[in-house]
Amino acid sequence: MSINATLIVQMIVFLILVGFTMKFVWPPIVKALDDRAQKIADGLSAADRAKAELAAANRRVEEQLSAARDDAGKRLADAERLAHSMIEEAKARANEEGVKIVASARAEAEQESIKAREALRDDVAALAVKGAEAILRREVSVAVHADLLQRLKVEL
């Protein structure tokens, strides 16, 4: 055979191979590639949706954390106000109790002072009566009176 006939036969075989490939081999390959492209596109869209959902979830978490922080801050402020008011109330009650105790102590000291004065008056009156009795029993004399008055001074 000549080169031309061989070349023509080879071209016919090549065209049969191309036709067979285009008819039986190429459609499954194209279908597989299209399926793969679809899967990749679905995966990318799922990844985008997941990113959007993650961003939304992060926003919700941040909002909830912010709300929780605000709530905790409010509760802490309320607790501090309550503690402060309880402290102020306790101080007021302690101050009132202190005033009552001081007033009671002053009244008691005043009563003790009055009792001591009365006892001292009774003692002075008794001593005065005793001195007067002693003076009246003795003769009236300046030296004797001076001596008696000196003893009364010592006893007082």
For each residue, the residues with C-beta under 8 A, 3 or more apart:
1: 5 6
2: 5 6
3: 6 7
4: 7 8
5: 1 2 8 9
6: 1 2 3 9 10
7: 3 4 10 11
8: 4 5 11 12
9: 5 6 12 13
10: 6 7 13 14
11: 7 8 14 15
12: 8 9 15 16
13: 9 10 16 17
14: 10 11 17 18
15: 11 12 18 19
16: 12 13 19 20
17: 13 14 20 21
18: 14 15 21 22
19: 15 16 22 23
20: 16 17 23 24 25
21: 17 18 24 25 26
22: 18 19 25 26
23: 19 20 26 27
24: 20 21 27
25: 20 21 22 28 29
26: 21 22 23 29 30
27: 23 24 30 31
28: 25 31 32
29: 25 26 32 33
30: 26 27 33 34
31: 27 28 34 35
32: 28 29 35 36
33: 29 30 36 37
34: 30 31 37 38
35: 31 32 38 39
36: 32 33 39 40
37: 33 34 40 41
38: 34 35 41 42
39: 35 36 42 43
40: 36 37 43 44
41: 37 38 44 45
42: 38 39 45 46
43: 39 40 46 47
44: 40 41 47 48
45: 41 42 48 49
46: 42 43 49 50
47: 43 44 50 51
48: 44 45 51 52
49: 45 46 52 53
50: 46 47 53 54
51: 47 48 54 55
52: 48 49 55 56
53: 49 50 56 57
54: 50 51 57 58
55: 51 52 58 59
56: 52 53 59 60
57: 53 54 60 61
58: 54 55 61 62
59: 55 56 62 63
60: 56 57 63 64
61: 57 58 64 65
62: 58 59 65 66
63: 59 60 66 67
64: 60 61 67 68
65: 61 62 68 69
66: 62 63 69 70
67: 63 64 70 71
68: 64 65 71 72
69: 65 66 72 73
70: 66 67 73 74
71: 67 68 74 75
72: 68 69 75 76
73: 69 70 76 77
74: 70 71 77 78
75: 71 72 78 79
76: 72 73 79 80
77: 73 74 80 81
78: 74 75 81 82
79: 75 76 82 83
80: 76 77 83 84
81: 77 78 84 85
82: 78 79 85 86
83: 79 80 86 87
84: 80 81 87 88
85: 81 82 88 89
86: 82 83 89 90
87: 83 84 90 91
88: 84 85 91 92
89: 85 86 92 93
90: 86 87 93 94
91: 87 88 94 95
92: 88 89 95 96
93: 89 90 96 97
94: 90 91 97 98
95: 91 92 98 99
96: 92 93 99 100
97: 93 94 100 101
98: 94 95 101 102
99: 95 96 102 103
100: 96 97 103 104
101: 97 98 104 105
102: 98 99 105 106
103: 99 100 106 107
104: 100 101 107 108
105: 101 102 108 109
106: 102 103 109 110
107: 103 104 110 111
108: 104 105 111 112
109: 105 106 112 113
110: 106 107 113 114
111: 107 108 114 115
112: 108 109 115 116
113: 109 110 116 117
114: 110 111 117 118
115: 111 112 118 119
116: 112 113 119 120
117: 113 114 120 121
118: 114 115 121 122
119: 115 116 122 123
120: 116 117 123 124
121: 117 118 124 125
122: 118 119 125 126
123: 119 120 126 127
124: 120 121 127 128 156
125: 121 122 128 129
126: 122 123 129 130
127: 123 124 130 131 152 155 156
128: 124 125 131 132 152
129: 125 126 132 133
130: 126 127 133 134
131: 127 128 134 135 148 149 152
132: 128 129 135 136
133: 129 130 136 137
134: 130 131 137 138 148
135: 131 132 138 140 144 145 148
136: 132 133
137: 133 134
138: 134 135 141 144 148
139: 144
140: 135 144 145
141: 138 144 145
142: 145 146
143: 146 147
144: 135 138 139 140 141 147 148
145: 135 140 141 142 148 149
146: 142 143 149 150
147: 143 144 150 151
148: 131 134 135 138 144 145 151 152
149: 131 145 146 152 153
150: 146 147 153 154
151: 147 148 154 155
152: 127 128 131 148 149 155 156
153: 149 150 156
154: 150 151
155: 127 151 152
156: 124 127 152 153
